[in-house]
């Protein structure tokens, strides 16, 4: 994983004239293709029509039944409610984990804020336990801070 190159590529994507969801899709693909530990990379976006509901946005990886997640439910819903980054190194030990796939062993969820309000989150699953490093977390938090400009 070349963090500097990924950041440069993210800046180029964000500076493009593409629509928000196209940018999110490209960032999901960039992360999934350049970070070996990431097996599912995507975004959940705060619903514009239903209060306290996440809706699946652009993603790369296996399809998921979890296309809508209420705030407070699962790791994604918990991140939306608390506005905290969650790193779960072993999902089997998380009592609030929503199983998207039996292959998922660890997860990283980072909130995206716009003007102090929660708007979306980056969700990453890995098929390896203890896969999420501090470097992964810092990179994803940096990306989510940069994503404020597209919401």
C-alpha positions, 0 to 999 in steps of 0.5 A: 500500500502506497499511502502517498500515491493513494492520497494523490489519486484521491485528490485527483478524483475529488478534483474531477468534474464527476458526480458525487457517486462516481467519485465515491465509486472510484475511491472505493475501487482505488482502496479495494485495488490498492490495499490487499487487506480490503475485500469489500469497500463501500459507502453508506449514505444518510437517507435523504427521505428517512430519518436515522437510516443508512442507505448503501451507496457505491461499493466494490465487493460481494453484494450485500443484503444490508442495503438499509441500516438503521442508526444504532444497528450493527457497526455501521449504524453505531458509527452513524449514531456515535460519530466515532471511527470503529475498528473491529479486529475480530467481528465474531467478538462484536455482539452488534455485528451485522454479518454481510458475509461469513468471510468477513473477519475484521471491519473498519467504519469511518464517519463522513461529516459535512459542516458538523453533521453526519452525512455518510460513512466509509465501510471496509471489510477484510477476510482476515482477522486483525487486518486493520492497521493504524495506517489503514485507519489514518488513511481512511480518516483522511479520505473521509475528511476530504470527502466533505467537499462532495456532500 
